[in-house]
Amino acid sequence: MHGAFILTTVVVNDIAAFAEYRAAVAHVNAKLGGDLLVRGSVSEVLEGDAEAGEVVVALGFSDAETARAYIASSEYAALAPLRAKAGRFVIRVVG
C-alpha cells in the first residue's frame, strides 16, 4: 500500500537524453523502492494548461519520508545532469 507518491511532469527537450534517463532511473527505482505506477505522455488536457508532449510519472512509496529520502539519495542526485539535459522536470511529493 502506498502512503505517498512522487509525481513528476517533464517537458522533454532531448528525446535521446530522456531515454537514457529513463533507463538510469529504473535502476534507482529498483534499488530504492520506487514503485512505477504511471509513465506516459499526456494524451488530452481536460482542464488547465499543459505543454505539448508533456510526460507524467507517478512513483509510489510507503510514506512521505521514504519518498523524500529517494529524492535526496546520492543515486538520484547523480542523475541531475542527465535530467537537466533531457528536459524540464517538476517533481512533487504527495502524501
ABEGO torsion letter per residue (X at the ends): XBABBBBBBBBBABAAAAAAAAAAAAAAAAAAGBBBABBBBBABBABEBBBBGBBBBBBBBABAAAAAAAAABAAAAAAAAAAAAAEBBBBBBBX
